[in-house]
């Protein structure tokens, strides 16, 4: 491809090689729009997020690997290594955040506009191999006693890890000793699982079509089966239960319409008795007090006693009348119920 670069460039008729290259003659840069701020020491690059962060503007999460158009600027030196800073705009809001390199710790540091999601841990805690630092390497090279101690520690760690490594190696050999048989087992399980998924998909589609639903059904679980087994429909009533329900309904319903509007059913008899025995509503029972003059107290008391006597007599008469009407209606209803029962027995 190198020999085609010169052929793919267009040189105008007024091109003068004495001026320099084609970009210099045309007054452009090889990086085009990426170099529009190059006179300010800023180069536009494609920056990839090194770890997960939260934007301080919109509080949204930005995952590792998301790419941005960032302004790259050199801000210093770490020994002979340049330190760069990158400024970019959040794609979810108008906030800008800045990230710079940290050559000393081989990491990136957030300067402003964002917050890092802490996923860092000590690799020695979970048994990872950590490279030695420069000071340790130098001491191992210069100090023979330190090298011997370091070697002894490595041997102790290998002895502790040897049983676990042996189990892993043995399991690997047991499973993959015959790779053809292992492959057959995997494919057999895969075909079985695929058939189960196809059957469940067909059953779900039939259920959705029957119920006229447009939802996503979750897979069936053991808990759902146990809950469904506990649910049962109410059993149907037998003929005897239906007859008993009909008989109780007849007994509790009034036989004839009442002109007085009182309850005439057997079930309402207790209610009628309680109504008849209820305390009449008077001013004394309700706690109503009337202010009186001292001079007319005696006259008012005599008048009230007469009125109370008359009211009591009227109430007694009303109670007797109500009791007589209730007794007559009960006699009529009992006779009707007897006729109904005798007719039903004859029909049977």
VENRATA-V81790 format. One record per run of one state. SS is the DSSP state (A for helix, B for strand, O for the rest). FROM is the first residue (numbers start at 1). TO is the last residue. If there is no record, write none. Layout:
ss: {SS,SS}
from: {FROM,FROM}
to: {TO,TO}
//
This chain:
ss: {O,A,O,A,O,A,O,A,O,B,O,B,O,B,O,B,O,B,O,B,O,B,O,B,O,A,O,A,O,A,O,A,O,A,O,A,O,A,O,A,O}
from: {1,2,5,22,27,32,36,38,41,42,49,53,56,61,63,67,79,81,90,96,103,107,113,114,117,134,143,144,177,179,212,222,231,239,253,269,277,283,287,297,348}
to: {1,4,21,26,31,35,37,40,41,48,52,55,60,62,66,78,80,89,95,102,106,112,113,116,133,142,143,176,178,211,221,230,238,252,268,276,282,286,296,347,348}
//
